[in-house]
Amino acid sequence: MLVLLTKSLIFSILLSSGMIQNIHPIYISNTEIKYNSSSETYQLSVKIFADDLEKVLEKKYKENIELATDREHPKTKQYLTEYLKSNLLIYADNKDLAYTYIGHESGDKSEMFAMFIYLETKKCKKSSQIKIKNSILLKDISTQLNFISFFSSNGIKKQICRKGDETKTLN
């Protein structure tokens, strides 16, 4: 989160100073992974720009899809689940951690273009090492960056997934 805020601040300063003109948009997502000891599950939240994900889902499913609005497609949950299951994989102790789609919501006024997707793994033991493959939007947007933050007992471990480098180990 701190990295995202820092990059946003630097970008805002450069843009307002006139140093950046006519630039291409920034494509980023942020996935946070936390272990919930009371439920014995990993909880994931994915923050992503809704319009970028909409375009990819519309291309894949050949339907008009509006995310995080009152006009959402009736199959939004199914489409998001299918897309995420093939583009966001998580492992602990070399075992695939299957997860369930919990829900999604749009950002507040300060993050009105963002949406948050919530996922939860099945019950599992806490691991000191997580392996994650995050290829969200990477097949369609070559400049996409997927930030990962893993909250462990050793602090917050961070990595960035990009095209050609989608799998990271955090411990």
C-alpha atoms as a printed R data frame, in Angstrom:
    type eleno elety resid chain resno       x       y       z
1   ATOM     1    CA   MET     A     1   0.000   0.000   0.000
2   ATOM     2    CA   LEU     A     2   2.854   2.343   0.883
3   ATOM     3    CA   VAL     A     3   4.530   1.660  -2.477
4   ATOM     4    CA   LEU     A     4   1.273   2.433  -4.277
5   ATOM     5    CA   LEU     A     5   0.820   5.688  -2.359
6   ATOM     6    CA   THR     A     6   4.437   6.706  -3.027
7   ATOM     7    CA   LYS     A     7   4.106   6.027  -6.751
8   ATOM     8    CA   SER     A     8   0.810   7.934  -6.849
9   ATOM     9    CA   LEU     A     9   2.396  10.917  -5.081
10  ATOM    10    CA   ILE     A    10   5.419  10.975  -7.411
11  ATOM    11    CA   PHE     A    11   3.161  10.658 -10.438
12  ATOM    12    CA   SER     A    12   0.935  13.524  -9.198
13  ATOM    13    CA   ILE     A    13   3.935  15.794  -8.611
14  ATOM    14    CA   LEU     A    14   5.400  15.059 -12.053
15  ATOM    15    CA   LEU     A    15   2.035  15.551 -13.737
16  ATOM    16    CA   SER     A    16   1.242  18.819 -11.978
17  ATOM    17    CA   SER     A    17   4.730  20.198 -12.656
18  ATOM    18    CA   GLY     A    18   4.295  19.653 -16.383
19  ATOM    19    CA   MET     A    19   7.148  17.159 -16.580
20  ATOM    20    CA   ILE     A    20   4.815  14.495 -17.937
21  ATOM    21    CA   GLN     A    21   2.681  15.353 -20.936
22  ATOM    22    CA   ASN     A    22   0.373  13.094 -22.952
23  ATOM    23    CA   ILE     A    23   1.372   9.930 -21.156
24  ATOM    24    CA   HIS     A    24  -0.190   6.514 -21.308
25  ATOM    25    CA   PRO     A    25  -2.241   5.507 -18.251
26  ATOM    26    CA   ILE     A    26  -0.687   3.460 -15.467
27  ATOM    27    CA   TYR     A    27  -1.977  -0.106 -15.175
28  ATOM    28    CA   ILE     A    28  -1.651  -1.538 -11.664
29  ATOM    29    CA   SER     A    29  -3.328  -3.844  -9.193
30  ATOM    30    CA   ASN     A    30  -2.586  -4.518  -5.548
31  ATOM    31    CA   THR     A    31  -3.204  -7.891  -3.905
32  ATOM    32    CA   GLU     A    32  -2.979  -8.180  -0.126
33  ATOM    33    CA   ILE     A    33  -2.703 -11.582   1.552
34  ATOM    34    CA   LYS     A    34  -3.331 -12.004   5.282
35  ATOM    35    CA   TYR     A    35  -3.742 -15.087   7.439
36  ATOM    36    CA   ASN     A    36  -6.791 -15.063   9.722
37  ATOM    37    CA   SER     A    37  -5.918 -17.299  12.663
38  ATOM    38    CA   SER     A    38  -9.485 -17.429  13.993
39  ATOM    39    CA   SER     A    39 -10.885 -18.849  10.740
40  ATOM    40    CA   GLU     A    40  -7.578 -20.542   9.791
41  ATOM    41    CA   THR     A    41  -7.781 -19.146   6.275
42  ATOM    42    CA   TYR     A    42  -5.859 -16.771   4.058
43  ATOM    43    CA   GLN     A    43  -7.863 -13.734   3.066
44  ATOM    44    CA   LEU     A    44  -7.031 -11.919  -0.139
45  ATOM    45    CA   SER     A    45  -8.139  -8.543  -1.363
46  ATOM    46    CA   VAL     A    46  -7.429  -7.424  -4.910
47  ATOM    47    CA   LYS     A    47  -7.601  -3.726  -5.715
48  ATOM    48    CA   ILE     A    48  -7.806  -3.047  -9.427
49  ATOM    49    CA   PHE     A    49  -9.076  -0.409 -11.823
50  ATOM    50    CA   ALA     A    50 -12.579  -1.533 -12.774
51  ATOM    51    CA   ASP     A    51 -12.440  -0.247 -16.363
52  ATOM    52    CA   ASP     A    52  -9.293  -2.235 -17.180
53  ATOM    53    CA   LEU     A    53 -10.809  -5.453 -15.830
54  ATOM    54    CA   GLU     A    54 -14.100  -4.718 -17.623
55  ATOM    55    CA   LYS     A    55 -12.320  -4.466 -20.978
56  ATOM    56    CA   VAL     A    56 -10.543  -7.781 -20.461
57  ATOM    57    CA   LEU     A    57 -13.727  -9.560 -19.345
58  ATOM    58    CA   GLU     A    58 -15.726  -8.066 -22.238
59  ATOM    59    CA   LYS     A    59 -13.112  -9.314 -24.691
60  ATOM    60    CA   LYS     A    60 -13.079 -12.778 -23.106
61  ATOM    61    CA   TYR     A    61 -16.856 -13.223 -22.753
62  ATOM    62    CA   LYS     A    62 -17.972 -11.035 -25.674
63  ATOM    63    CA   GLU     A    63 -20.586  -9.274 -23.546
64  ATOM    64    CA   ASN     A    64 -21.052  -5.772 -22.164
65  ATOM    65    CA   ILE     A    65 -19.901  -5.949 -18.543
66  ATOM    66    CA   GLU     A    66 -20.057  -3.087 -16.084
67  ATOM    67    CA   LEU     A    67 -18.280  -3.760 -12.823
68  ATOM    68    CA   ALA     A    68 -19.035  -2.219  -9.445
69  ATOM    69    CA   THR     A    69 -22.127  -0.391 -10.717
70  ATOM    70    CA   ASP     A    70 -25.864  -0.933 -10.370
71  ATOM    71    CA   ARG     A    71 -25.847  -2.132 -14.015
72  ATOM    72    CA   GLU     A    72 -23.613  -5.139 -13.453
73  ATOM    73    CA   HIS     A    73 -23.981  -8.131 -15.695
74  ATOM    74    CA   PRO     A    74 -25.950 -10.962 -14.012
75  ATOM    75    CA   LYS     A    75 -22.982 -13.329 -14.474
76  ATOM    76    CA   THR     A    76 -20.411 -10.965 -12.939
77  ATOM    77    CA   LYS     A    77 -19.633 -13.273 -10.013
78  ATOM    78    CA   GLN     A    78 -19.168 -16.248 -12.344
79  ATOM    79    CA   TYR     A    79 -16.985 -14.287 -14.783
80  ATOM    80    CA   LEU     A    80 -14.795 -12.826 -12.022
81  ATOM    81    CA   THR     A    81 -14.401 -16.220 -10.358
82  ATOM    82    CA   GLU     A    82 -13.423 -17.950 -13.615
83  ATOM    83    CA   TYR     A    83 -11.005 -15.193 -14.566
84  ATOM    84    CA   LEU     A    84  -9.336 -15.071 -11.161
85  ATOM    85    CA   LYS     A    85  -9.061 -18.874 -10.851
86  ATOM    86    CA   SER     A    86  -6.960 -18.894 -14.026
87  ATOM    87    CA   ASN     A    87  -4.948 -15.725 -13.305
88  ATOM    88    CA   LEU     A    88  -4.409 -15.679  -9.532
89  ATOM    89    CA   LEU     A    89  -2.948 -18.842  -8.024
90  ATOM    90    CA   ILE     A    90  -1.699 -19.166  -4.465
91  ATOM    91    CA   TYR     A    91   0.353 -21.939  -2.858
92  ATOM    92    CA   ALA     A    92   1.545 -22.632   0.685
93  ATOM    93    CA   ASP     A    93   4.018 -25.408   1.432
94  ATOM    94    CA   ASN     A    94   3.824 -26.349  -2.275
95  ATOM    95    CA   LYS     A    95   0.077 -27.028  -2.015
96  ATOM    96    CA   ASP     A    96  -2.495 -25.203  -4.097
97  ATOM    97    CA   LEU     A    97  -4.689 -23.087  -1.823
98  ATOM    98    CA   ALA     A    98  -8.087 -23.151  -3.437
99  ATOM    99    CA   TYR     A    99 -10.070 -20.032  -2.691
100 ATOM   100    CA   THR     A   100 -13.640 -18.860  -2.810
101 ATOM   101    CA   TYR     A   101 -14.915 -15.614  -4.243
102 ATOM   102    CA   ILE     A   102 -16.457 -13.668  -1.337
103 ATOM   103    CA   GLY     A   103 -17.573 -10.506  -3.108
104 ATOM   104    CA   HIS     A   104 -16.539  -7.190  -4.567
105 ATOM   105    CA   GLU     A   105 -17.270  -3.507  -4.160
106 ATOM   106    CA   SER     A   106 -16.349  -0.219  -5.725
107 ATOM   107    CA   GLY     A   107 -13.953   2.228  -4.127
108 ATOM   108    CA   ASP     A   108 -15.094   5.318  -2.253
109 ATOM   109    CA   LYS     A   109 -14.872   8.861  -3.657
110 ATOM   110    CA   SER     A   110 -11.090   8.966  -3.317
111 ATOM   111    CA   GLU     A   111 -10.804   5.688  -5.238
112 ATOM   112    CA   MET     A   112 -13.825   5.897  -7.495
113 ATOM   113    CA   PHE     A   113 -12.191   4.071 -10.409
114 ATOM   114    CA   ALA     A   114 -11.047   1.189  -8.243
115 ATOM   115    CA   MET     A   115 -12.826  -1.958  -7.260
116 ATOM   116    CA   PHE     A   116 -11.992  -4.380  -4.492
117 ATOM   117    CA   ILE     A   117 -12.397  -8.134  -4.885
118 ATOM   118    CA   TYR     A   118 -12.400 -10.337  -1.777
119 ATOM   119    CA   LEU     A   119 -11.318 -13.977  -1.723
120 ATOM   120    CA   GLU     A   120 -10.766 -16.543   1.020
121 ATOM   121    CA   THR     A   121  -8.930 -19.857   0.976
122 ATOM   122    CA   LYS     A   122 -10.209 -23.066   2.454
123 ATOM   123    CA   LYS     A   123  -9.113 -23.819   5.995
124 ATOM   124    CA   CYS     A   124  -5.350 -24.400   6.140
125 ATOM   125    CA   LYS     A   125  -2.327 -24.104   8.369
126 ATOM   126    CA   LYS     A   126  -0.377 -20.875   8.486
127 ATOM   127    CA   SER     A   127   2.751 -20.986   6.354
128 ATOM   128    CA   SER     A   128   5.848 -18.836   6.561
129 ATOM   129    CA   GLN     A   129   6.148 -18.945   2.781
130 ATOM   130    CA   ILE     A   130   3.591 -18.179   0.096
131 ATOM   131    CA   LYS     A   131   4.038 -18.651  -3.633
132 ATOM   132    CA   ILE     A   132   1.703 -16.663  -5.839
133 ATOM   133    CA   LYS     A   133   1.160 -16.441  -9.561
134 ATOM   134    CA   ASN     A   134  -0.550 -13.191 -10.435
135 ATOM   135    CA   SER     A   135  -1.138 -12.757 -14.152
136 ATOM   136    CA   ILE     A   136  -4.203 -10.520 -13.802
137 ATOM   137    CA   LEU     A   137  -4.490  -8.401 -16.990
138 ATOM   138    CA   LEU     A   138  -0.953  -9.348 -18.082
139 ATOM   139    CA   LYS     A   139  -2.075 -11.174 -21.228
140 ATOM   140    CA   ASP     A   140  -3.923  -8.089 -22.460
141 ATOM   141    CA   ILE     A   141  -1.971  -5.134 -21.039
142 ATOM   142    CA   SER     A   142   1.786  -5.458 -21.464
143 ATOM   143    CA   THR     A   143   2.583  -2.633 -19.023
144 ATOM   144    CA   GLN     A   144   0.392  -3.999 -16.211
145 ATOM   145    CA   LEU     A   145   2.084  -4.254 -12.797
146 ATOM   146    CA   ASN     A   146   0.579  -6.464 -10.090
147 ATOM   147    CA   PHE     A   147   1.791  -5.546  -6.616
148 ATOM   148    CA   ILE     A   148   1.595  -8.232  -3.911
149 ATOM   149    CA   SER     A   149   1.747  -7.630  -0.155
150 ATOM   150    CA   PHE     A   150   2.011 -10.671   2.109
151 ATOM   151    CA   PHE     A   151   1.408  -9.924   5.780
152 ATOM   152    CA   SER     A   152   3.334 -12.475   7.826
153 ATOM   153    CA   SER     A   153   4.671 -12.726  11.362
154 ATOM   154    CA   ASN     A   154   7.977 -11.463   9.904
155 ATOM   155    CA   GLY     A   155   6.353  -8.257   8.652
156 ATOM   156    CA   ILE     A   156   5.048  -7.257   5.253
157 ATOM   157    CA   LYS     A   157   6.757  -8.842   2.260
158 ATOM   158    CA   LYS     A   158   6.219  -7.204  -1.122
159 ATOM   159    CA   GLN     A   159   6.781  -8.210  -4.730
160 ATOM   160    CA   ILE     A   160   5.743  -7.051  -8.182
161 ATOM   161    CA   CYS     A   161   4.502  -9.381 -10.918
162 ATOM   162    CA   ARG     A   162   4.812  -8.292 -14.534
163 ATOM   163    CA   LYS     A   163   4.532  -9.872 -17.947
164 ATOM   164    CA   GLY     A   164   7.040 -12.713 -18.188
165 ATOM   165    CA   ASP     A   165   7.619 -12.648 -14.414
166 ATOM   166    CA   GLU     A   166   4.235 -13.586 -12.926
167 ATOM   167    CA   THR     A   167   5.250 -15.966 -10.102
168 ATOM   168    CA   LYS     A   168   6.764 -14.815  -6.817
169 ATOM   169    CA   THR     A   169   7.678 -16.451  -3.528
170 ATOM   170    CA   LEU     A   170   7.196 -14.412  -0.364
171 ATOM   171    CA   ASN     A   171   8.470 -15.484   3.043
